[in-house]
Amino acid sequence: MAIFSVYVVNKAGGLIYQLDHYVPRSDTEKTFSYPLDLVLRPRDERVVVAFGQRDGIRGIKFVVLADPRQAGIDALLRKIYEIYSDFALKNPFYSLEMPIRCELFDQNLKLALEVAEKAGSFGPGS
């Protein structure tokens, strides 16, 4: 099982962080199995596609693209929110709505993704 990517989107819809965690080694074409695990919701006469995402503070969205068999995605999203709060928001050089360029955020996010892939989920206090 794998976690493919993590995205952080600001309230205006701009991408402020992207991490491609798992890059497949083969150059074969990727296909999706049906039914896709997505939700279509009308909003302002548009269709919005929602995968695994979690709203954070002030409209920040955390999106994780992962293997459907990966366990503990909700716990991982909570952990990513915690890492964002601890290492981006507490950084005196970071401004809200701006791209996240913090080495400690990167390191802790990669560590959390590795733990999530190996363990399958986060327990209390992790």
C-alpha positions as CSV (number, residue, x, y, z in Angstrom):
1,M,0.0,0.0,0.0
2,A,1.2,3.5,-0.7
3,I,0.6,7.1,-0.2
4,F,1.2,8.9,-3.5
5,S,0.9,12.6,-2.9
6,V,0.1,15.3,-0.3
7,Y,-1.3,18.7,-1.3
8,V,-2.1,21.7,0.8
9,V,-4.5,24.2,-0.8
10,N,-5.2,27.7,0.6
11,K,-8.7,29.1,0.9
12,A,-8.4,30.9,-2.5
13,G,-7.8,27.5,-4.2
14,G,-4.0,28.0,-4.7
15,L,-1.6,25.2,-4.2
16,I,0.8,26.1,-1.4
17,Y,2.5,22.8,-0.9
18,Q,2.9,19.6,-2.9
19,L,4.8,16.4,-2.1
20,D,5.0,13.5,-4.5
21,H,5.9,10.8,-2.1
22,Y,5.6,7.7,-4.1
23,V,6.7,7.7,-7.8
24,P,6.1,4.3,-9.5
25,R,9.2,2.9,-11.2
26,S,7.4,1.5,-14.2
27,D,6.4,3.6,-17.2
28,T,3.2,1.7,-17.8
29,E,-0.1,3.5,-18.2
30,K,-2.1,3.9,-15.0
31,T,-5.8,2.9,-14.9
32,F,-8.4,3.4,-12.3
33,S,-10.7,0.7,-10.9
34,Y,-14.4,1.5,-10.8
35,P,-16.3,2.7,-8.9
36,L,-14.0,5.6,-8.1
37,D,-14.1,6.6,-4.4
38,L,-15.1,10.2,-5.0
39,V,-18.0,12.5,-4.1
40,L,-19.6,14.9,-6.5
41,R,-21.2,17.9,-4.9
42,P,-22.9,20.9,-6.6
43,R,-21.5,24.2,-5.4
44,D,-22.4,27.5,-7.0
45,E,-23.7,25.6,-10.0
46,R,-20.4,23.8,-10.4
47,V,-19.5,20.2,-9.6
48,V,-16.8,19.8,-7.0
49,V,-14.8,16.5,-6.8
50,A,-13.8,15.6,-3.3
51,F,-11.2,12.8,-2.6
52,G,-9.7,12.3,0.8
53,Q,-9.4,15.8,2.2
54,R,-9.7,17.6,5.5
55,D,-10.5,21.3,6.1
56,G,-8.0,23.0,8.3
57,I,-8.0,26.4,9.9
58,R,-9.1,29.4,7.9
59,G,-10.0,27.4,4.8
60,I,-6.7,25.5,4.3
61,K,-7.4,22.1,2.8
62,F,-5.1,19.0,3.2
63,V,-5.5,16.5,0.4
64,V,-3.9,13.0,0.4
65,L,-3.9,10.7,-2.6
66,A,-3.4,7.1,-1.5
67,D,-4.0,3.5,-2.4
68,P,-7.7,2.8,-1.5
69,R,-6.5,-0.1,0.7
70,Q,-4.3,2.2,2.8
71,A,-5.7,2.3,6.3
72,G,-5.7,5.3,8.6
73,I,-6.0,8.2,6.1
74,D,-8.2,10.2,8.6
75,A,-5.6,9.8,11.3
76,L,-2.9,10.8,8.8
77,L,-4.8,13.9,7.8
78,R,-5.0,14.9,11.5
79,K,-1.3,14.3,11.8
80,I,-0.5,16.4,8.8
81,Y,-2.7,19.2,10.3
82,E,-0.7,18.9,13.5
83,I,2.6,19.1,11.6
84,Y,1.4,22.1,9.7
85,S,0.4,23.8,13.0
86,D,3.7,23.0,14.7
87,F,6.2,23.7,11.9
88,A,4.6,26.1,9.4
89,L,2.3,28.3,11.5
90,K,4.8,28.6,14.4
91,N,7.6,29.6,11.9
92,P,8.1,33.4,12.3
93,F,9.0,33.6,8.6
94,Y,5.9,31.9,7.3
95,S,2.8,34.0,6.2
96,L,-0.6,32.5,5.8
97,E,-1.7,31.8,2.2
98,M,1.9,31.7,1.0
99,P,3.8,28.6,-0.2
100,I,5.2,26.4,2.6
101,R,9.0,26.4,2.5
102,C,10.0,25.0,5.8
103,E,12.6,22.2,6.1
104,L,11.2,21.0,9.4
105,F,7.8,20.7,7.9
106,D,9.2,18.7,5.0
107,Q,11.2,16.3,7.3
108,N,8.3,15.7,9.7
109,L,5.8,15.2,6.9
110,K,8.0,12.6,5.2
111,L,8.5,10.8,8.5
112,A,4.7,10.8,9.1
113,L,4.1,9.4,5.7
114,E,6.7,6.6,6.2
115,V,5.1,5.7,9.6
116,A,1.6,5.7,8.1
117,E,2.7,3.4,5.3
118,K,4.4,0.9,7.6
119,A,1.9,1.0,10.5
120,G,-1.2,1.6,8.5
121,S,-2.5,4.2,10.9
122,F,-1.6,6.5,13.8
123,G,-2.5,5.6,17.3
124,P,-3.3,8.0,20.1
125,G,-0.4,10.2,21.0
126,S,1.7,9.5,17.9
